[in-house]
């Protein structure tokens, strides 16, 4: 009985928080995969194109365009100093293979690439946090999935600065049920908690590392204005950036406080 109650508690979804409050939208033709933002600029990401926009006015200031045969499917980007560091994959091809691409945000050019090759899945997002790279490898039930795997194989991997693996965790069952048949498209650390999004639901999930075991803990869920995809925290202003891919818009919102 005690074991059954413990298992039930581990898989039960926590209560939902109040919804995030939408603050504004910026039209951006490239807003089909993800978004990144710093103090002055917002970057809209598509498969092989990145647009740079003035945060105050929404005016487009620059663009980078890559060869679609090499930049097949850029999933998301994050800002590290003056670099835009992007998670890329060969979706929907199999075997799934991934790479990490660096861009200079000042010159808007491609700086370097690090191939991860085939492995745990399709790299959908990457974050630098607590002296490590945190990478999400997606798996899918249908198109783009690999035989023998489904969305339950979605994995968070911790790498050191040289991309040597230092740990790996599965996602909570209660979150995987909401991601199916897709996977996690966005993720960002804030205040010791990991915020993740799926492919199409207008909600975000707050996770944390477990004290033991190999499965992340589901802390909270909240609704937000965008249907999934990649995200980024603006820690300076405490706001949350996402995209509305159907409307090609960058969306800034204010998430609820955790209890």
PyMOL commands that set and color helices and strands:
alter all, ss='L'
color gray80, all
select helices_A, chain A and resi 2-11+151-153+173-179
alter helices_A, ss='H'
color red, helices_A
select strands_A, chain A and resi 21-27+34-37+41-45+49-54+60-65+73-80+83-89+97-104+109-118+122-129+132-138+155-159+165-170+186-190+193-197+203-208+217-223+232-234+239-244+249-254
alter strands_A, ss='S'
color yellow, strands_A
deselect
rebuild
show_as cartoon
